[in-house]
Amino acid sequence: MAVTLSENAAKHVSNFISRRGKGVGIRLGVKTSGCSGMAYKLEFVDETQGEDMVFESHGVKIIVDPKSLPYLDGTELDFVREGLNEGFKFNNPNVKDQCGCGESFNV
């Protein structure tokens, strides 16, 4: 089981943690939400918890709770710029369907 970052995403996260002045990595998880059932959670982490799964990609730690891992296994988090918009893109091979707005998914 693994979760990874693209090189662009890792640079973006590293730069943000440096500007923030603290943090050990990012937490990626899922929550029940939206019209398709699940939505991604993404937040910066100052310290890990005992049950956390920790992955490292391009020098950045990705922390995932055990309940979210089955839904995120194999996911690559990318950071993309499309025109004037920029943001994280979740390349998750487990997704079977997404809502029209792209905010939620189901597996």
C-alpha positions in Angstrom: 0.0 0.0 0.0 1.3 3.4 -0.9 0.4 7.1 -1.5 2.7 9.3 -3.4 3.3 12.9 -4.5 4.3 14.1 -7.9 7.4 16.2 -8.0 5.3 19.4 -8.5 3.2 18.6 -5.5 6.2 17.8 -3.3 7.8 21.2 -4.2 4.6 23.0 -3.5 4.1 21.3 -0.1 7.8 21.8 0.8 7.7 25.5 0.0 4.5 25.9 2.0 5.9 24.1 5.1 9.0 26.3 4.9 7.0 29.5 4.8 4.7 28.1 7.6 7.8 27.6 9.7 6.7 24.2 11.1 5.3 20.9 10.1 6.3 17.3 9.4 4.3 16.7 6.3 0.7 16.6 5.0 -2.2 14.5 6.1 -4.4 13.0 3.3 -7.7 11.4 4.2 -11.3 10.9 3.2 -14.5 11.9 4.8 -18.2 11.2 4.1 -19.4 14.2 2.1 -20.8 15.4 -1.2 -23.3 14.0 -3.7 -21.1 11.0 -4.5 -20.3 9.9 -1.0 -16.7 10.8 -0.1 -14.4 13.8 -0.3 -10.7 14.3 0.2 -9.2 15.9 3.3 -5.8 17.6 3.1 -4.1 19.4 5.9 -0.6 20.1 7.2 0.6 18.0 10.1 2.8 19.1 13.0 3.1 15.7 14.6 2.1 12.2 13.7 -0.2 9.9 15.8 0.6 6.3 16.8 -1.8 4.7 14.3 -0.8 6.9 11.3 0.7 5.3 8.2 3.6 7.4 6.9 4.8 7.4 3.3 7.6 9.5 1.9 7.7 10.9 -1.7 10.3 13.3 -3.1 11.4 14.1 0.5 7.9 14.9 1.8 6.0 12.8 4.3 2.4 11.9 3.6 0.4 10.8 6.6 -2.7 8.7 6.2 -5.0 7.3 8.9 -5.7 3.6 8.7 -9.4 4.0 7.9 -8.7 6.2 4.8 -5.9 4.1 3.4 -8.0 1.5 1.6 -9.7 4.3 -0.3 -6.4 6.1 -1.1 -4.0 3.2 -1.8 -2.2 3.9 -5.1 -3.2 7.6 -5.1 -0.8 10.2 -6.5 -1.3 13.7 -5.4 -0.3 16.2 -8.1 -0.2 20.0 -8.2 -1.4 21.4 -11.5 -1.9 24.8 -13.1 -4.6 25.1 -15.8 -4.9 28.6 -17.2 -5.5 30.9 -14.2 -6.4 28.1 -11.8 -4.0 26.0 -9.8 -4.5 23.3 -7.2 -4.1 19.7 -6.1 -5.3 16.9 -8.3 -5.9 13.5 -6.9 -5.0 10.7 -9.3 -6.8 7.9 -7.4 -7.1 4.5 -9.2 -9.8 3.4 -6.8 -12.4 6.0 -7.9 -15.4 4.4 -9.7 -17.5 7.6 -10.1 -17.3 11.3 -9.4 -19.9 14.0 -9.0 -20.2 16.6 -11.8 -18.4 19.3 -9.8 -15.4 17.0 -9.0 -15.7 17.6 -5.2 -16.7 14.1 -4.2 -16.3 10.5 -5.4 -17.2 6.9 -4.6 -15.2 3.6 -4.8 
